[in-house]
Amino acid sequence: MAAFVVRRFLWMFLILFVLSIIVFALMHAVPGGPFDQEKPLPPATKAIMMEKYHLNEPVVNQYFDYIGDILLPRVTYGRVVPDSAFDYLINIPLPAAFGDQATIRWVNFGPTYKSRSLSVNDIFRQNLPVSFQLGVAALAVALAIGLPLGIIAALHRNTIYDYTGMGVAIFGVSVPVIILGPVLQYLVGVQWKLLPVTGWGDFEDMILPAFALGFAQSALIARLTRASLLQVMNEDFIRTARAKGLSERVVVLGHALKNSLIPVVTVLGPLFAALVTGTFVVEVIFGIPGMGRYFVTSVTGRDYPMIMATILLFAAFLVFMNIVVDIVYAWLDPRIRYD
Amino acid sequence: MQYPHTKAVRLSLLVLLICAAFAVVGGVTAQSSGEKVLTTGINQVGGDPETLDPNLAQASQELAVIQEMFPGLTVQDTATGDLKPGIASSWDVSADGKTYTYHLIQNIPWVHWNSQTNQVEQVKDSSGNPKYVTASDLVYSWQRVLDPKTASPYAYVPADFVVGGDDVENGKADPSTLAVKAVDDWTFQVTAPDAVSFIPNIDGLWPTDPVPQDAIEQYGDQWTEPGNMESYGPFVLSDWQHDASITLVKNPFWPGITTVPQPKLDKIVYTLLDPAGQFANFQAGTLDASAVPVEQIDAIKADATLSKEYYVGTSPCTYYVGFNVTQPVVSDVHLRRAISFAVDRQSIVDNVTKGGQVPAQWFARPGLLAAPTLDSNPDLGIKYDPDQAKSELTLALKDLGYSSAADVPAITLAYNDSSGHAAIMAAIQQQVKDTLGLNLQLSAREPTTYFSSLENGGSPQMWRAGWCQDYPDADDFDRVVFRSDSTQNNALFKSADFDKLVDQARAETDTAKRQALYAQAEDILVNQQAAIIPIYWYTTLELTKSNIERTYSVTGQEEYATWDIGS
């Protein structure tokens, strides 16, 4: 098992490395640059802006600069004036013997062209926790609604419970968040004035966006749970459990449910990665300072370091979650072993 | 394994409990205090403004906040659009009209927000004396904005109005060679290469507002963060939740000037939201002032309360469609005129944009200094005229050798994709088809790709654009955009007569004469040559709660120092 995990992590870094090359090449191949805007800059001014961010250099050099800033540590001396192009995630002060305020600095994702005071690392620090909280809350909503709905529907197949539950699920899948969000906002926030319309910071700010985001996913989980549970309920070991005289509750919750969760866990991994790295629509509608908007605005604005950062972030989460899912499989189903 | 199912049961129970907690908690806590807090929005889909550094700012969202902290040497009166003294109480011009000497208001202190004491404090120098805004702060700002190391996207504007500006901007000369001088603490002098009457407008623009050298050197890129930032205007930055909100508090040390008095508000909270989010908050009562989502305009006008809170202000921008006059078929002037005459601007404004925009007859928006006005020039430029459109088409077909409009190959009309532009472009396409029988082929393009494709002569046959003022003068529209050698001239329109007129108008000092010259220039641009189709002059749409005692701006930027909150 340990060897398996280590191997998978090594693969993860290889995947991210290859991905970084592909994305870097692709984004520089797309026409237009970060300083093409509705009100055009004079060519001389544009050239100065390009030079500031070293965009006048060959793309290969730019790539090596970029990846070098992330992978290679460097040592600075003396007081460092804050500079959004040189902002490191890891800063370790060295003993005085190494020189005046010598500090090892490591992992710099570069500046964002769309802010003159913040670096990509600043945006990670400020926005990622927000998206993470929202994503976890949305996932909790999705599970809290989806699992019971799916279980009830499966146990009462072809009854009113089944139809109601699956009706809710189909509604959830069919109504996109771009509709559900503003409707919730209007009813709960504007009409009934129960919850804040937009904003972030308090628990109550989280409720509407988490629900809007989680509801559609709950539908997916409900349908998967139902289908899977129905299948498992026909397995031999369930008959055995019933033959032992176990109560129906123990049969379902203790024996059937765990086994039926494998397809659910399979989608939960990527879903978790998608939710915690931020969601553009929900963040814009509810005014949430998360990561999601950067997945879209970085591309439209040709904000190269931010494009790289968002894609690598998402990819890292995705690969990581898939490793976690594989580990959970082994726990859920004793037949699965990694040797 | 021992009863693993009990864990699963507990887990689902926990999840259910969390869900229940979500359902139970509710209720908005109303804020109430003696403070006068104005809550408003800044239109943002993309999150934060790029910067709050005057030397680096270029977008109107940034300027809205910056101008509350850094009033210029001169300021534009938001109520009338006229030029008024700012932090310079007066100024003199040299005999040759090139050197301007500004007399600063004395003892305007630099201040910053102290987050420990939650108070606005004066900035002290090393010996403990308060620091004041002096001429050397201005010298520093001019040198910094033009230094290529600063990489200011707006440096090109002041660069044209100071001797040595272009050389410094292009790295050919040291910033210290700029013709800016601190004669003494309270006297600042700047020499321009040409005698131009609107220099005081330029010198009062934000890129050269005084900036604090010590804070910039100490905090680098982070000098614009609350606490670090030193400013001097009516409001001070006290909080910046990136991608969420910006809070300014009253600066008790601001002495107040006629156009920018001491503020009556204690605090302004800008929430960074798109117009739909602002409007929802406005309806819920959590924003005092809001932008207006286009799709809500009809509903707002129909609502008894909202219609009273709705306000249509002017905005110094022009929406237009350009031709590339070197491209096939549209190189024919009669065809261009035919298409321009066929566009029913009033119908677009009434039925598509609906926001009270003014049908545009020419490019330089009335209200700019020296721009022609509709009162004095009701028939200047070009208007919807289907009959004239048809007769121009006849001439065009003869020129081009086609027997009917249907034979003319479809003309590409490209635009940066958005629902608003798409609706306007579709209306133009329909009107041209109905009136002339010509086919326009709409081409919606990804915005950044689109904007980069317009440059270097690569613009398609027809393309949409908008232009907003850098400085409130017709020069910034006609000469800056459409002079033959302008890099912004994506129409590739070249006219020696036009160039002569805009050059003459630039050098002329008498405003009435300048206005007449720009009227002639406009006639060449939009009528005789029809290089562009002016569509409308922009408006800004706002909603403000009835208890807000406000002024109404004609410059597209609000001056919150003149606002108050009533009971």
Interface residues (C-beta under 8 A of the other chain):
Chain A: V30 P31 G32 G33 F35 D36 Q37 E38 K39 P40 L41 P42 P43 A44 T45 I48 M49 E51 K52 V81 P82 D83 S84 K114 S115 R116 S117 L118 D122 I123 Q126 N127 A137 A140 V141 L143 A144 I145 L147 P148 P182 Q185 Y186 G189 V190 K193 L194 L195 P196 V197 T198 G199 W200 F203 E204 I207 A210 F211 V250 L253 G254 H255 L257 K258 V284 I285 F286 G287 I288 P289 G290 R293 Y294 T297 T300 G301 R302
Chain B: Y3 P4 H5 T6 A8 V9 S12 V15 L16 I18 C19 F22 V25 G26 G27 V28 V45 G46 G47 D48 E50 T51 L52 D53 L56 Q58 P148 A151 S152 P153 A155 Y156 E169 N170 G171 E217 Q218 Y219 G220 D221 Q222 W223 T224 E225 Q241 H242 D243 A244 T271 L272 L273 D274 A276 G277 A280 N281 Q283 A284 G285 T286 N416 E446 P447 T448 T449 Y450 F451 S452 S453 L454 E455 A465 G466 W467 C468 T487 Q488
